[in-house]
């Protein structure tokens, strides 16, 4: 059995992320505009939401801010390196709050020496065609499952693998099994 090496994903601009950010911020601004408060406060709230929408589109969808994440390196031992546009590297561990689905990968990373976590979402149009979020999920599945505790019972839905004792990891293991990640027993 050959060992899995780390995977590097260069992130591209995303039209899906831009559309999602725009729609959600427009909905938020519309709800704030309908609040029964003073008109000047409503205008301030709507302008603030608009400014945040511009920042979010530039940071997440266009990736042209200095603090934007432009590449991700995933290792099988849950080590993650986030590379920013300004050249800084942020190293950390993938949290069990990460989610791997068919069309969405949410990577939650706690930087080394930090108490805060950083969330990064990967949509299908963010990764190059030869490196999809599915490939990233498959390479990361061994590390994401290593922190989960398993029992000795088997289940047909996991291909005869082990069931989780804790429900904390249930939301991440089902999609990982769907991608063909083998069921493993960790002690």
C-alpha positions as CSV (number, residue, x, y, z in Angstrom):
1,X,0.0,0.0,0.0
2,X,1.5,3.3,-1.0
3,X,1.3,6.3,1.3
4,X,-0.8,9.3,0.5
5,X,1.2,12.5,0.1
6,X,-0.1,16.0,0.7
7,X,-2.3,17.6,-1.9
8,X,-1.9,21.2,-3.0
9,X,-4.9,23.0,-4.4
10,X,-4.5,26.4,-6.2
11,X,-7.8,28.2,-5.7
12,X,-9.4,30.1,-8.6
13,X,-11.9,32.9,-8.7
14,X,-15.4,31.6,-8.1
15,X,-18.6,32.8,-9.7
16,X,-20.7,30.6,-7.4
17,X,-19.2,32.2,-4.3
18,X,-19.8,35.7,-5.8
19,X,-23.4,34.9,-6.5
20,X,-24.0,33.4,-3.1
21,X,-22.4,36.3,-1.3
22,X,-24.3,38.8,-3.4
23,X,-27.7,37.1,-2.8
24,X,-27.2,36.7,0.9
25,X,-26.1,40.3,1.5
26,X,-28.9,41.7,-0.6
27,X,-31.4,39.6,1.4
28,X,-29.8,40.9,4.7
29,X,-29.9,44.5,3.4
30,X,-33.6,44.1,2.4
31,X,-34.5,42.8,5.9
32,X,-32.6,45.6,7.6
33,X,-34.3,48.2,5.4
34,X,-37.7,46.9,6.6
35,X,-36.9,47.2,10.3
36,X,-39.0,49.6,12.3
37,X,-36.2,51.8,13.4
38,X,-35.0,55.4,12.6
39,X,-34.3,55.9,8.9
40,X,-30.8,57.1,9.5
41,X,-30.0,53.9,11.4
42,X,-31.5,51.8,8.7
43,X,-29.4,53.6,6.1
44,X,-26.3,53.0,8.2
45,X,-27.0,49.3,8.6
46,X,-27.7,48.9,4.8
47,X,-24.5,50.7,3.9
48,X,-22.5,48.6,6.4
49,X,-23.9,45.4,4.9
50,X,-23.0,46.7,1.4
51,X,-19.5,47.4,2.5
52,X,-19.1,44.0,4.0
53,X,-20.5,42.4,0.8
54,X,-17.8,44.2,-1.3
55,X,-15.1,43.0,1.1
56,X,-16.5,39.4,1.1
57,X,-16.6,39.3,-2.7
58,X,-13.1,40.6,-3.1
59,X,-11.8,38.2,-0.4
60,X,-13.7,35.0,-1.1
61,X,-14.8,35.1,-4.7
62,X,-12.3,37.3,-6.5
63,X,-9.3,36.5,-4.2
64,X,-7.6,39.8,-4.9
65,X,-7.0,41.0,-1.3
66,X,-3.7,40.5,0.3
67,X,-5.3,38.4,3.1
68,X,-7.1,36.1,0.6
69,X,-6.3,32.4,0.7
70,X,-5.0,31.4,-2.8
71,X,-3.8,27.9,-2.1
72,X,-4.4,25.1,0.3
73,X,-2.1,22.1,1.1
74,X,-3.7,19.1,2.8
75,X,-1.8,16.4,4.4
76,X,-3.2,13.0,5.5
77,X,-2.3,13.7,9.2
78,X,-4.8,16.6,9.3
79,X,-2.0,19.2,8.8
80,X,-3.2,22.1,6.6
81,X,-1.2,25.0,5.2
82,X,-3.1,28.0,3.9
83,X,-1.2,30.3,1.6
84,X,-2.2,33.9,1.4
85,X,-1.9,36.2,-1.6
86,X,0.7,38.3,0.3
87,X,3.0,35.3,0.6
88,X,2.4,34.4,4.2
89,X,1.8,30.8,5.2
90,X,-0.6,29.8,7.9
91,X,-0.1,26.3,9.3
92,X,-2.5,24.5,11.5
93,X,-4.7,21.4,12.0
94,X,-8.0,20.6,10.3
95,X,-10.8,20.6,12.9
96,X,-13.5,18.0,13.2
97,X,-16.0,20.7,12.3
98,X,-14.8,20.4,8.7
99,X,-17.4,19.1,6.3
100,X,-16.8,17.2,3.0
101,X,-19.8,16.9,0.7
102,X,-20.3,16.3,-3.0
103,X,-20.4,20.0,-4.0
104,X,-19.1,21.8,-0.9
105,X,-16.1,21.3,1.3
106,X,-15.8,23.5,4.4
107,X,-12.4,23.4,5.9
108,X,-12.1,24.6,9.5
109,X,-8.5,25.2,10.5
110,X,-7.0,26.1,13.9
111,X,-3.7,27.8,13.4
112,X,-0.7,26.6,15.4
113,X,-0.5,28.7,18.6
114,X,-3.9,30.3,18.1
115,X,-7.2,30.0,19.9
116,X,-9.3,31.1,16.9
117,X,-10.3,29.0,14.0
118,X,-10.5,30.0,10.4
119,X,-13.1,28.6,8.0
120,X,-12.6,28.2,4.3
121,X,-15.2,27.0,1.8
122,X,-14.3,25.2,-1.4
123,X,-16.9,25.2,-4.2
124,X,-16.6,23.1,-7.4
125,X,-15.5,26.1,-9.5
126,X,-12.7,27.1,-7.1
127,X,-10.4,24.2,-7.9
128,X,-8.8,23.6,-11.3
129,X,-10.5,21.0,-13.4
130,X,-7.8,18.3,-12.8
131,X,-8.0,18.9,-9.0
132,X,-11.6,18.9,-7.7
133,X,-12.8,19.3,-4.2
134,X,-13.7,15.5,-4.4
135,X,-9.9,14.7,-4.8
136,X,-9.1,17.0,-1.9
137,X,-11.8,15.3,0.2
138,X,-10.4,11.8,-0.6
139,X,-6.9,12.8,0.3
140,X,-8.0,14.4,3.5
141,X,-10.4,11.7,4.6
142,X,-7.9,9.6,6.5
143,X,-6.8,12.6,8.6
144,X,-10.3,13.8,9.3
145,X,-11.5,10.4,10.5
146,X,-8.5,9.8,12.7
147,X,-9.8,11.9,15.6
148,X,-13.2,10.1,15.6
149,X,-13.7,7.1,17.9
150,X,-15.2,4.0,16.4
151,X,-16.9,1.0,18.0
152,X,-16.8,-2.6,16.9
153,X,-20.3,-2.8,15.3
154,X,-20.5,-3.0,11.5
155,X,-23.0,-1.3,9.2
156,X,-23.9,-2.1,5.6
157,X,-24.0,1.6,4.7
158,X,-20.3,2.0,5.4
159,X,-19.4,-1.2,3.5
160,X,-19.0,-3.4,6.6
161,X,-17.0,-0.7,8.4
162,X,-17.4,0.5,11.9
163,X,-20.1,2.8,13.3
164,X,-19.4,5.9,15.3
165,X,-19.9,5.9,19.0
166,X,-20.2,9.6,19.1
167,X,-22.6,11.7,17.0
168,X,-20.0,14.6,16.9
169,X,-18.3,13.2,13.8
170,X,-21.4,11.7,12.1
171,X,-21.9,14.7,9.8
172,X,-18.5,14.4,8.3
173,X,-18.1,10.6,8.1
174,X,-21.2,9.9,5.9
175,X,-20.0,12.1,3.0
176,X,-16.5,10.7,3.5
177,X,-17.8,7.1,3.1
178,X,-19.8,8.3,0.0
179,X,-16.5,9.3,-1.6
180,X,-15.2,5.8,-1.2
181,X,-13.0,6.4,1.8
182,X,-12.4,3.1,3.5
183,X,-14.0,2.4,6.9
184,X,-11.2,2.2,9.5
185,X,-10.9,1.4,13.1
186,X,-8.8,3.7,15.3
187,X,-8.0,3.1,18.9
